[in-house]
Amino acid sequence: MILIAGGTGTLGRLSIQHLLKRGQSVRVLTREPARAQDVQTAGVEIVEGDVLDVASLQRAMVGVRTVISAMHGFTGTGKYTPQSVDRDGNVHLFDAARRAGVEHVVLLSIQGATADHPMELFRAKCAAEEALRASTLAWTILRPTAYMETWAALVGVPLLTNGATRIFGGGRNPINFVSAADVAQFVALAVSDPSLRNTQIDIGGPENLTMHQVVATFQSVSGRSGKVNMVPLPVLRVASVLMRLFNPTLARQMQGAIVMDTRNMAFDAAPTRRQYPAITSTSVADVARQYLQLCHKQR
């Protein structure tokens, strides 16, 4: 039995599909079972639990051989934050796994996670990595770059549906984007291949693109020019500070946009891709075509 925390997210759902194809039995841990009903199929069990509730984790671990942590608290509200979910929640998950005799934990971290990173999410992921390495569990740490699907939804889809989109900051900083569909294949491989235990894998996509280039890709694929509005970096800086008191979630997102606009976010995925040639290499244009087809179906 494989337990997935974060199984209702984009990556979690794609990972479930790959695991089922490999004949694995999957249990999805969620604090809102209603959100997981569409993934409940043959071979998938839904269990209610919360990484902030240690007792619920112990119940969820019964009969589990492998744990996959694909959760994050970046967009969480209230008590669900990167610190409480990505740092403390993962520690709770690892402790429960160890007590239950789980063999292996696969942690979805993030490329560039360090203890002194300006973003809370990256610091929390780094702390989780350190806690997992220090445990007695066998582990695999996957460190993907920014997910294409996340930014396609934020920047590309509005262009397709409303004819206008928004870029936060200057939009000229090269960023490596990776598809969650590709990362899900690494998740399934990490579960099935014992040689990947106690290994860190840095995962990226085939391109380093600026936000302007991402928008241009959607424009080219769709044949629509659309309007591009800009939110200047100084405005983002001021708003990210002011919003901490009123909307911490939005403040985190603004801070994330600042980091992505000013910090080195490029990555060379070629070495990893050469090492794992069977895993697909999806481009931003591929994802743009998928979203364009989805928009056509919904009309």
C-alpha positions as protocol buffer text, in pm:
chain_id: "A"
residue {
  index: 1
  type: MET
  ca { x: 0 y: 0 z: 0 }
}
residue {
  index: 2
  type: ILE
  ca { x: 123 y: 348 z: -92 }
}
residue {
  index: 3
  type: LEU
  ca { x: 2 y: 651 z: 105 }
}
residue {
  index: 4
  type: ILE
  ca { x: -4 y: 988 z: -73 }
}
residue {
  index: 5
  type: ALA
  ca { x: -30 y: 1313 z: 121 }
}
residue {
  index: 6
  type: GLY
  ca { x: -131 y: 1576 z: -133 }
}
residue {
  index: 7
  type: GLY
  ca { x: -306 y: 1331 z: -361 }
}
residue {
  index: 8
  type: THR
  ca { x: -581 y: 1576 z: -462 }
}
residue {
  index: 9
  type: GLY
  ca { x: -338 y: 1824 z: -621 }
}
residue {
  index: 10
  type: THR
  ca { x: -230 y: 1823 z: -986 }
}
residue {
  index: 11
  type: LEU
  ca { x: 89 y: 1628 z: -920 }
}
residue {
  index: 12
  type: GLY
  ca { x: -81 y: 1390 z: -678 }
}
residue {
  index: 13
  type: ARG
  ca { x: -356 y: 1300 z: -923 }
}
residue {
  index: 14
  type: LEU
  ca { x: -108 y: 1238 z: -1205 }
}
residue {
  index: 15
  type: SER
  ca { x: 110 y: 1028 z: -975 }
}
residue {
  index: 16
  type: ILE
  ca { x: -189 y: 814 z: -879 }
}
residue {
  index: 17
  type: GLN
  ca { x: -252 y: 736 z: -1247 }
}
residue {
  index: 18
  type: HIS
  ca { x: 106 y: 618 z: -1299 }
}
residue {
  index: 19
  type: LEU
  ca { x: 106 y: 412 z: -979 }
}
residue {
  index: 20
  type: LEU
  ca { x: -217 y: 238 z: -1073 }
}
residue {
  index: 21
  type: LYS
  ca { x: -74 y: 153 z: -1416 }
}
residue {
  index: 22
  type: ARG
  ca { x: 212 y: -18 z: -1234 }
}
residue {
  index: 23
  type: GLY
  ca { x: -36 y: -226 z: -1033 }
}
residue {
  index: 24
  type: GLN
  ca { x: 13 y: -41 z: -704 }
}
residue {
  index: 25
  type: SER
  ca { x: -255 y: 5 z: -439 }
}
residue {
  index: 26
  type: VAL
  ca { x: -293 y: 368 z: -333 }
}
residue {
  index: 27
  type: ARG
  ca { x: -433 y: 540 z: -26 }
}
residue {
  index: 28
  type: VAL
  ca { x: -496 y: 915 z: -41 }
}
residue {
  index: 29
  type: LEU
  ca { x: -465 y: 1115 z: 281 }
}
residue {
  index: 30
  type: THR
  ca { x: -689 y: 1421 z: 278 }
}
residue {
  index: 31
  type: ARG
  ca { x: -855 y: 1643 z: 535 }
}
residue {
  index: 32
  type: GLU
  ca { x: -1145 y: 1695 z: 294 }
}
residue {
  index: 33
  type: PRO
  ca { x: -1259 y: 1354 z: 159 }
}
residue {
  index: 34
  type: ALA
  ca { x: -1519 y: 1519 z: -66 }
}
residue {
  index: 35
  type: ARG
  ca { x: -1237 y: 1671 z: -272 }
}
residue {
  index: 36
  type: ALA
  ca { x: -1095 y: 1327 z: -340 }
}
residue {
  index: 37
  type: GLN
  ca { x: -1408 y: 1151 z: -459 }
}
residue {
  index: 38
  type: ASP
  ca { x: -1314 y: 1188 z: -825 }
}
residue {
  index: 39
  type: VAL
  ca { x: -985 y: 1002 z: -770 }
}
residue {
  index: 40
  type: GLN
  ca { x: -1153 y: 716 z: -584 }
}
residue {
  index: 41
  type: THR
  ca { x: -1147 y: 428 z: -827 }
}
residue {
  index: 42
  type: ALA
  ca { x: -1034 y: 67 z: -828 }
}
residue {
  index: 43
  type: GLY
  ca { x: -712 y: 49 z: -631 }
}
residue {
  index: 44
  type: VAL
  ca { x: -755 y: 388 z: -460 }
}
residue {
  index: 45
  type: GLU
  ca { x: -866 y: 428 z: -99 }
}
residue {
  index: 46
  type: ILE
  ca { x: -955 y: 762 z: 61 }
}
residue {
  index: 47
  type: VAL
  ca { x: -866 y: 819 z: 427 }
}
residue {
  index: 48
  type: GLU
  ca { x: -945 y: 1131 z: 626 }
}
residue {
  index: 49
  type: GLY
  ca { x: -649 y: 1281 z: 805 }
}
residue {
  index: 50
  type: ASP
  ca { x: -440 y: 1592 z: 853 }
}
residue {
  index: 51
  type: VAL
  ca { x: -63 y: 1631 z: 881 }
}
residue {
  index: 52
  type: LEU
  ca { x: -132 y: 1871 z: 1168 }
}
residue {
  index: 53
  type: ASP
  ca { x: -317 y: 1590 z: 1351 }
}
residue {
  index: 54
  type: VAL
  ca { x: -63 y: 1328 z: 1459 }
}
residue {
  index: 55
  type: ALA
  ca { x: -326 y: 1076 z: 1569 }
}
residue {
  index: 56
  type: SER
  ca { x: -492 y: 1075 z: 1227 }
}
residue {
  index: 57
  type: LEU
  ca { x: -155 y: 1004 z: 1062 }
}
residue {
  index: 58
  type: GLN
  ca { x: -96 y: 697 z: 1273 }
}
residue {
  index: 59
  type: ARG
  ca { x: -431 y: 555 z: 1163 }
}
residue {
  index: 60
  type: ALA
  ca { x: -356 y: 629 z: 800 }
}
residue {
  index: 61
  type: MET
  ca { x: -23 y: 441 z: 812 }
}
residue {
  index: 62
  type: VAL
  ca { x: -170 y: 98 z: 885 }
}
residue {
  index: 63
  type: GLY
  ca { x: -44 y: -147 z: 622 }
}
residue {
  index: 64
  type: VAL
  ca { x: 152 y: 121 z: 433 }
}
residue {
  index: 65
  type: ARG
  ca { x: 487 y: 35 z: 272 }
}
residue {
  index: 66
  type: THR
  ca { x: 568 y: 366 z: 98 }
}
residue {
  index: 67
  type: VAL
  ca { x: 471 y: 725 z: 178 }
}
residue {
  index: 68
  type: ILE
  ca { x: 468 y: 1002 z: -84 }
}
residue {
  index: 69
  type: SER
  ca { x: 458 y: 1361 z: 39 }
}
residue {
  index: 70
  type: ALA
  ca { x: 330 y: 1578 z: -246 }
}
residue {
  index: 71
  type: MET
  ca { x: 164 y: 1840 z: -26 }
}
residue {
  index: 72
  type: HIS
  ca { x: 241 y: 2208 z: 17 }
}
residue {
  index: 73
  type: GLY
  ca { x: 103 y: 2494 z: 223 }
}
residue {
  index: 74
  type: PHE
  ca { x: 202 y: 2779 z: -6 }
}
residue {
  index: 75
  type: THR
  ca { x: -156 y: 2871 z: -93 }
}
residue {
  index: 76
  type: GLY
  ca { x: -296 y: 2757 z: 240 }
}
residue {
  index: 77
  type: THR
  ca { x: -501 y: 2980 z: 466 }
}
residue {
  index: 78
  type: GLY
  ca { x: -530 y: 3016 z: 841 }
}
residue {
  index: 79
  type: LYS
  ca { x: -312 y: 2764 z: 1021 }
}
residue {
  index: 80
  type: TYR
  ca { x: -206 y: 2597 z: 694 }
}
residue {
  index: 81
  type: THR
  ca { x: 120 y: 2763 z: 593 }
}
residue {
  index: 82
  type: PRO
  ca { x: 455 y: 2648 z: 452 }
}
residue {
  index: 83
  type: GLN
  ca { x: 591 y: 2628 z: 807 }
}
residue {
  index: 84
  type: SER
  ca { x: 301 y: 2426 z: 947 }
}
residue {
  index: 85
  type: VAL
  ca { x: 257 y: 2200 z: 641 }
}
residue {
  index: 86
  type: ASP
  ca { x: 584 y: 2173 z: 448 }
}
residue {
  index: 87
  type: ARG
  ca { x: 809 y: 2183 z: 755 }
}
residue {
  index: 88
  type: ASP
  ca { x: 617 y: 2065 z: 1063 }
}
residue {
  index: 89
  type: GLY
  ca { x: 358 y: 1858 z: 875 }
}
residue {
  index: 90
  type: ASN
  ca { x: 627 y: 1664 z: 694 }
}
residue {
  index: 91
  type: VAL
  ca { x: 809 y: 1599 z: 1022 }
}
residue {
  index: 92
  type: HIS
  ca { x: 483 y: 1462 z: 1165 }
}
residue {
  index: 93
  type: LEU
  ca { x: 440 y: 1247 z: 854 }
}
residue {
  index: 94
  type: PHE
  ca { x: 795 y: 1108 z: 876 }
}
residue {
  index: 95
  type: ASP
  ca { x: 760 y: 1032 z: 1248 }
}
residue {
  index: 96
  type: ALA
  ca { x: 431 y: 849 z: 1192 }
}
residue {
  index: 97
  type: ALA
  ca { x: 587 y: 654 z: 905 }
}
residue {
  index: 98
  type: ARG
  ca { x: 883 y: 551 z: 1119 }
}
residue {
  index: 99
  type: ARG
  ca { x: 662 y: 436 z: 1406 }
}
residue {
  index: 100
  type: ALA
  ca { x: 445 y: 234 z: 1166 }
}
residue {
  index: 101
  type: GLY
  ca { x: 744 y: 57 z: 1009 }
}
residue {
  index: 102
  type: VAL
  ca { x: 710 y: 220 z: 666 }
}
residue {
  index: 103
  type: GLU
  ca { x: 997 y: 123 z: 436 }
}
residue {
  index: 104
  type: HIS
  ca { x: 1037 y: 427 z: 213 }
}
residue {
  index: 105
  type: VAL
  ca { x: 938 y: 795 z: 190 }
}
residue {
  index: 106
  type: VAL
  ca { x: 934 y: 999 z: -132 }
}
residue {
  index: 107
  type: LEU
  ca { x: 945 y: 1373 z: -62 }
}
residue {
  index: 108
  type: LEU
  ca { x: 848 y: 1629 z: -324 }
}
residue {
  index: 109
  type: SER
  ca { x: 1069 y: 1924 z: -242 }
}
residue {
  index: 110
  type: ILE
  ca { x: 1164 y: 2215 z: -468 }
}
residue {
  index: 111
  type: GLN
  ca { x: 1465 y: 2309 z: -676 }
}
residue {
  index: 112
  type: GLY
  ca { x: 1680 y: 2562 z: -492 }
}
residue {
  index: 113
  type: ALA
  ca { x: 1548 y: 2491 z: -141 }
}
residue {
  index: 114
  type: THR
  ca { x: 1792 y: 2632 z: 117 }
}
residue {
  index: 115
  type: ALA
  ca { x: 1776 y: 2733 z: 482 }
}
residue {
  index: 116
  type: ASP
  ca { x: 1836 y: 3099 z: 397 }
}
residue {
  index: 117
  type: HIS
  ca { x: 1612 y: 3132 z: 92 }
}
residue {
  index: 118
  type: PRO
  ca { x: 1398 y: 3449 z: 83 }
}
residue {
  index: 119
  type: MET
  ca { x: 1082 y: 3245 z: 31 }
}
residue {
  index: 120
  type: GLU
  ca { x: 924 y: 3069 z: 329 }
}
residue {
  index: 121
  type: LEU
  ca { x: 823 y: 2769 z: 115 }
}
residue {
  index: 122
  type: PHE
  ca { x: 1182 y: 2700 z: 9 }
}
residue {
  index: 123
  type: ARG
  ca { x: 1307 y: 2725 z: 368 }
}
residue {
  index: 124
  type: ALA
  ca { x: 1034 y: 2490 z: 488 }
}
residue {
  index: 125
  type: LYS
  ca { x: 1111 y: 2236 z: 215 }
}
residue {
  index: 126
  type: CYS
  ca { x: 1480 y: 2251 z: 308 }
}
residue {
  index: 127
  type: ALA
  ca { x: 1393 y: 2178 z: 672 }
}
residue {
  index: 128
  type: ALA
  ca { x: 1181 y: 1881 z: 562 }
}
residue {
  index: 129
  type: GLU
  ca { x: 1468 y: 1745 z: 352 }
}
residue {
  index: 130
  type: GLU
  ca { x: 1702 y: 1768 z: 649 }
}
residue {
  index: 131
  type: ALA
  ca { x: 1453 y: 1597 z: 879 }
}
residue {
  index: 132
  type: LEU
  ca { x: 1401 y: 1311 z: 633 }
}
residue {
  index: 133
  type: ARG
  ca { x: 1773 y: 1256 z: 578 }
}
residue {
  index: 134
  type: ALA
  ca { x: 1828 y: 1253 z: 955 }
}
residue {
  index: 135
  type: SER
  ca { x: 1557 y: 990 z: 1008 }
}
residue {
  index: 136
  type: THR
  ca { x: 1604 y: 613 z: 994 }
}
residue {
  index: 137
  type: LEU
  ca { x: 1374 y: 589 z: 691 }
}
residue {
  index: 138
  type: ALA
  ca { x: 1485 y: 507 z: 340 }
}
residue {
  index: 139
  type: TRP
  ca { x: 1417 y: 819 z: 134 }
}
residue {
  index: 140
  type: THR
  ca { x: 1404 y: 971 z: -212 }
}
residue {
  index: 141
  type: ILE
  ca { x: 1397 y: 1348 z: -251 }
}
residue {
  index: 142
  type: LEU
  ca { x: 1264 y: 1492 z: -578 }
}
residue {
  index: 143
  type: ARG
  ca { x: 1344 y: 1859 z: -643 }
}
residue {
  index: 144
  type: PRO
  ca { x: 1142 y: 1991 z: -939 }
}
residue {
  index: 145
  type: THR
  ca { x: 1158 y: 2344 z: -1074 }
}
residue {
  index: 146
  type: ALA
  ca { x: 845 y: 2561 z: -1115 }
}
residue {
  index: 147
  type: TYR
  ca { x: 543 y: 2368 z: -1241 }
}
residue {
  index: 148
  type: MET
  ca { x: 429 y: 2461 z: -1591 }
}
residue {
  index: 149
  type: GLU
  ca { x: 67 y: 2388 z: -1508 }
}
residue {
  index: 150
  type: THR
  ca { x: 63 y: 2633 z: -1217 }
}
residue {
  index: 151
  type: TRP
  ca { x: 195 y: 2921 z: -1423 }
}
residue {
  index: 152
  type: ALA
  ca { x: -2 y: 2825 z: -1732 }
}
residue {
  index: 153
  type: ALA
  ca { x: -318 y: 2858 z: -1523 }
}
residue {
  index: 154
  type: LEU
  ca { x: -209 y: 3194 z: -1383 }
}
residue {
  index: 155
  type: VAL
  ca { x: -62 y: 3354 z: -1695 }
}
residue {
  index: 156
  type: GLY
  ca { x: -174 y: 3156 z: -2000 }
}
residue {
  index: 157
  type: VAL
  ca { x: -533 y: 3053 z: -1934 }
}
residue {
  index: 158
  type: PRO
  ca { x: -661 y: 3411 z: -1872 }
}
residue {
  index: 159
  type: LEU
  ca { x: -526 y: 3497 z: -2216 }
}
residue {
  index: 160
  type: LEU
  ca { x: -727 y: 3210 z: -2368 }
}
residue {
  index: 161
  type: THR
  ca { x: -1049 y: 3274 z: -2177 }
}
residue {
  index: 162
  type: ASN
  ca { x: -1056 y: 3651 z: -2125 }
}
residue {
  index: 163
  type: GLY
  ca { x: -822 y: 3782 z: -2393 }
}
residue {
  index: 164
  type: ALA
  ca { x: -599 y: 3944 z: -2131 }
}
residue {
  index: 165
  type: THR
  ca { x: -338 y: 3839 z: -1879 }
}
residue {
  index: 166
  type: ARG
  ca { x: -112 y: 3989 z: -1615 }
}
residue {
  index: 167
  type: ILE
  ca { x: 263 y: 3966 z: -1557 }
}
residue {
  index: 168
  type: PHE
  ca { x: 397 y: 4040 z: -1211 }
}
residue {
  index: 169
  type: GLY
  ca { x: 724 y: 4231 z: -1219 }
}
residue {
  index: 170
  type: GLY
  ca { x: 937 y: 4287 z: -1528 }
}
residue {
  index: 171
  type: GLY
  ca { x: 877 y: 3936 z: -1660 }
}
residue {
  index: 172
  type: ARG
  ca { x: 1224 y: 3913 z: -1817 }
}
residue {
  index: 173
  type: ASN
  ca { x: 1395 y: 3675 z: -1574 }
}
residue {
  index: 174
  type: PRO
  ca { x: 1459 y: 3327 z: -1727 }
}
residue {
  index: 175
  type: ILE
  ca { x: 1279 y: 3055 z: -1528 }
}
residue {
  index: 176
  type: ASN
  ca { x: 1291 y: 2679 z: -1572 }
}
residue {
  index: 177
  type: PHE
  ca { x: 944 y: 2525 z: -1592 }
}
residue {
  index: 178
  type: VAL
  ca { x: 872 y: 2153 z: -1563 }
}
residue {
  index: 179
  type: SER
  ca { x: 546 y: 1974 z: -1629 }
}
residue {
  index: 180
  type: ALA
  ca { x: 380 y: 1799 z: -1335 }
}
residue {
  index: 181
  type: ALA
  ca { x: 312 y: 1514 z: -1580 }
}
residue {
  index: 182
  type: ASP
  ca { x: 687 y: 1456 z: -1613 }
}
residue {
  index: 183
  type: VAL
  ca { x: 747 y: 1484 z: -1238 }
}
residue {
  index: 184
  type: ALA
  ca { x: 472 y: 1227 z: -1174 }
}
residue {
  index: 185
  type: GLN
  ca { x: 672 y: 977 z: -1379 }
}
residue {
  index: 186
  type: PHE
  ca { x: 970 y: 1036 z: -1150 }
}
residue {
  index: 187
  type: VAL
  ca { x: 743 y: 976 z: -849 }
}
residue {
  index: 188
  type: ALA
  ca { x: 632 y: 639 z: -986 }
}
residue {
  index: 189
  type: LEU
  ca { x: 990 y: 547 z: -1071 }
}
residue {
  index: 190
  type: ALA
  ca { x: 1113 y: 641 z: -722 }
}
residue {
  index: 191
  type: VAL
  ca { x: 850 y: 410 z: -572 }
}
residue {
  index: 192
  type: SER
  ca { x: 936 y: 112 z: -789 }
}
residue {
  index: 193
  type: ASP
  ca { x: 1314 y: 138 z: -832 }
}
residue {
  index: 194
  type: PRO
  ca { x: 1512 y: 46 z: -515 }
}
residue {
  index: 195
  type: SER
  ca { x: 1828 y: 201 z: -662 }
}
residue {
  index: 196
  type: LEU
  ca { x: 1672 y: 546 z: -615 }
}
residue {
  index: 197
  type: ARG
  ca { x: 1652 y: 512 z: -239 }
}
residue {
  index: 198
  type: ASN
  ca { x: 1862 y: 758 z: -39 }
}
residue {
  index: 199
  type: THR
  ca { x: 1897 y: 965 z: -357 }
}
residue {
  index: 200
  type: GLN
  ca { x: 1815 y: 1326 z: -447 }
}
residue {
  index: 201
  type: ILE
  ca { x: 1699 y: 1391 z: -802 }
}
residue {
  index: 202
  type: ASP
  ca { x: 1693 y: 1743 z: -944 }
}
residue {
  index: 203
  type: ILE
  ca { x: 1421 y: 1771 z: -1207 }
}
residue {
  index: 204
  type: GLY
  ca { x: 1363 y: 2041 z: -1465 }
}
residue {
  index: 205
  type: GLY
  ca { x: 1197 y: 2105 z: -1796 }
}
residue {
  index: 206
  type: PRO
  ca { x: 1354 y: 2151 z: -2140 }
}
residue {
  index: 207
  type: GLU
  ca { x: 1339 y: 2531 z: -2143 }
}
residue {
  index: 208
  type: ASN
  ca { x: 1429 y: 2840 z: -1944 }
}
residue {
  index: 209
  type: LEU
  ca { x: 1168 y: 3100 z: -2037 }
}
residue {
  index: 210
  type: THR
  ca { x: 1079 y: 3448 z: -1918 }
}
residue {
  index: 211
  type: MET
  ca { x: 717 y: 3523 z: -1830 }
}
residue {
  index: 212
  type: HIS
  ca { x: 696 y: 3728 z: -2148 }
}
residue {
  index: 213
  type: GLN
  ca { x: 806 y: 3420 z: -2343 }
}
residue {
  index: 214
  type: VAL
  ca { x: 548 y: 3204 z: -2166 }
}
residue {
  index: 215
  type: VAL
  ca { x: 277 y: 3451 z: -2270 }
}
residue {
  index: 216
  type: ALA
  ca { x: 419 y: 3461 z: -2624 }
}
residue {
  index: 217
  type: THR
  ca { x: 402 y: 3081 z: -2637 }
}
residue {
  index: 218
  type: PHE
  ca { x: 33 y: 3085 z: -2548 }
}
residue {
  index: 219
  type: GLN
  ca { x: -24 y: 3360 z: -2804 }
}
residue {
  index: 220
  type: SER
  ca { x: 152 y: 3158 z: -3074 }
}
residue {
  index: 221
  type: VAL
  ca { x: -28 y: 2832 z: -2993 }
}
residue {
  index: 222
  type: SER
  ca { x: -371 y: 2994 z: -2973 }
}
residue {
  index: 223
  type: GLY
  ca { x: -326 y: 3252 z: -3248 }
}
residue {
  index: 224
  type: ARG
  ca { x: -454 y: 3521 z: -3010 }
}
residue {
  index: 225
  type: SER
  ca { x: -258 y: 3831 z: -2923 }
}
residue {
  index: 226
  type: GLY
  ca { x: -454 y: 3948 z: -2618 }
}
residue {
  index: 227
  type: LYS
  ca { x: -365 y: 4224 z: -2378 }
}
residue {
  index: 228
  type: VAL
  ca { x: -76 y: 4195 z: -2132 }
}
residue {
  index: 229
  type: ASN
  ca { x: -99 y: 4407 z: -1818 }
}
residue {
  index: 230
  type: MET
  ca { x: 207 y: 4465 z: -1601 }
}
residue {
  index: 231
  type: VAL
  ca { x: 236 y: 4494 z: -1223 }
}
residue {
  index: 232
  type: PRO
  ca { x: 563 y: 4683 z: -1163 }
}
residue {
  index: 233
  type: LEU
  ca { x: 815 y: 4533 z: -921 }
}
residue {
  index: 234
  type: PRO
  ca { x: 807 y: 4833 z: -680 }
}
residue {
  index: 235
  type: VAL
  ca { x: 430 y: 4793 z: -648 }
}
residue {
  index: 236
  type: LEU
  ca { x: 474 y: 4423 z: -572 }
}
residue {
  index: 237
  type: ARG
  ca { x: 733 y: 4496 z: -304 }
}
residue {
  index: 238
  type: VAL
  ca { x: 509 y: 4744 z: -121 }
}
residue {
  index: 239
  type: ALA
  ca { x: 194 y: 4533 z: -158 }
}
residue {
  index: 240
  type: SER
  ca { x: 365 y: 4215 z: -35 }
}
residue {
  index: 241
  type: VAL
  ca { x: 455 y: 4391 z: 291 }
}
residue {
  index: 242
  type: LEU
  ca { x: 115 y: 4556 z: 342 }
}
residue {
  index: 243
  type: MET
  ca { x: -79 y: 4235 z: 272 }
}
residue {
  index: 244
  type: ARG
  ca { x: 98 y: 4038 z: 546 }
}
residue {
  index: 245
  type: LEU
  ca { x: -145 y: 4183 z: 800 }
}
residue {
  index: 246
  type: PHE
  ca { x: -463 y: 4134 z: 598 }
}
residue {
  index: 247
  type: ASN
  ca { x: -404 y: 3840 z: 362 }
}
residue {
  index: 248
  type: PRO
  ca { x: -90 y: 3635 z: 441 }
}
residue {
  index: 249
  type: THR
  ca { x: -164 y: 3394 z: 155 }
}
residue {
  index: 250
  type: LEU
  ca { x: -169 y: 3671 z: -103 }
}
residue {
  index: 251
  type: ALA
  ca { x: 142 y: 3823 z: 56 }
}
residue {
  index: 252
  type: ARG
  ca { x: 326 y: 3492 z: 10 }
}
residue {
  index: 253
  type: GLN
  ca { x: 220 y: 3478 z: -354 }
}
residue {
  index: 254
  type: MET
  ca { x: 342 y: 3833 z: -412 }
}
residue {
  index: 255
  type: GLN
  ca { x: 673 y: 3752 z: -245 }
}
residue {
  index: 256
  type: GLY
  ca { x: 700 y: 3448 z: -469 }
}
residue {
  index: 257
  type: ALA
  ca { x: 646 y: 3664 z: -776 }
}
residue {
  index: 258
  type: ILE
  ca { x: 921 y: 3901 z: -659 }
}
residue {
  index: 259
  type: VAL
  ca { x: 1166 y: 3614 z: -612 }
}
residue {
  index: 260
  type: MET
  ca { x: 1084 y: 3465 z: -951 }
}
residue {
  index: 261
  type: ASP
  ca { x: 1138 y: 3804 z: -1112 }
}
residue {
  index: 262
  type: THR
  ca { x: 1470 y: 3881 z: -944 }
}
residue {
  index: 263
  type: ARG
  ca { x: 1648 y: 3558 z: -846 }
}
residue {
  index: 264
  type: ASN
  ca { x: 1833 y: 3312 z: -1071 }
}
residue {
  index: 265
  type: MET
  ca { x: 1562 y: 3058 z: -1159 }
}
residue {
  index: 266
  type: ALA
  ca { x: 1732 y: 2896 z: -1459 }
}
residue {
  index: 267
  type: PHE
  ca { x: 1825 y: 2528 z: -1450 }
}
residue {
  index: 268
  type: ASP
  ca { x: 2001 y: 2280 z: -1678 }
}
residue {
  index: 269
  type: ALA
  ca { x: 1787 y: 1967 z: -1685 }
}
residue {
  index: 270
  type: ALA
  ca { x: 1998 y: 1790 z: -1949 }
}
residue {
  index: 271
  type: PRO
  ca { x: 2205 y: 1571 z: -1711 }
}
residue {
  index: 272
  type: THR
  ca { x: 1897 y: 1432 z: -1537 }
}
residue {
  index: 273
  type: ARG
  ca { x: 1716 y: 1384 z: -1867 }
}
residue {
  index: 274
  type: ARG
  ca { x: 2012 y: 1187 z: -2007 }
}
residue {
  index: 275
  type: GLN
  ca { x: 2011 y: 968 z: -1697 }
}
residue {
  index: 276
  type: TYR
  ca { x: 1637 y: 895 z: -1728 }
}
residue {
  index: 277
  type: PRO
  ca { x: 1566 y: 899 z: -2104 }
}
residue {
  index: 278
  type: ALA
  ca { x: 1238 y: 704 z: -2074 }
}
residue {
  index: 279
  type: ILE
  ca { x: 1070 y: 994 z: -1891 }
}
residue {
  index: 280
  type: THR
  ca { x: 901 y: 1245 z: -2118 }
}
residue {
  index: 281
  type: SER
  ca { x: 1017 y: 1604 z: -2158 }
}
residue {
  index: 282
  type: THR
  ca { x: 710 y: 1823 z: -2192 }
}
residue {
  index: 283
  type: SER
  ca { x: 746 y: 2178 z: -2324 }
}
residue {
  index: 284
  type: VAL
  ca { x: 547 y: 2488 z: -2230 }
}
residue {
  index: 285
  type: ALA
  ca { x: 402 y: 2480 z: -2583 }
}
residue {
  index: 286
  type: ASP
  ca { x: 276 y: 2124 z: -2517 }
}
residue {
  index: 287
  type: VAL
  ca { x: 100 y: 2241 z: -2201 }
}
residue {
  index: 288
  type: ALA
  ca { x: -41 y: 2545 z: -2383 }
}
residue {
  index: 289
  type: ARG
  ca { x: -195 y: 2312 z: -2646 }
}
residue {
  index: 290
  type: GLN
  ca { x: -349 y: 2099 z: -2371 }
}
residue {
  index: 291
  type: TYR
  ca { x: -511 y: 2403 z: -2210 }
}
residue {
  index: 292
  type: LEU
  ca { x: -629 y: 2530 z: -2548 }
}
residue {
  index: 293
  type: GLN
  ca { x: -801 y: 2197 z: -2618 }
}
residue {
  index: 294
  type: LEU
  ca { x: -957 y: 2205 z: -2271 }
}
residue {
  index: 295
  type: CYS
  ca { x: -1092 y: 2555 z: -2331 }
}
residue {
  index: 296
  type: HIS
  ca { x: -1244 y: 2443 z: -2662 }
}
residue {
  index: 297
  type: LYS
  ca { x: -1416 y: 2147 z: -2491 }
}
residue {
  index: 298
  type: GLN
  ca { x: -1563 y: 2368 z: -2219 }
}
residue {
  index: 299
  type: ARG
  ca { x: -1730 y: 2601 z: -2469 }
}
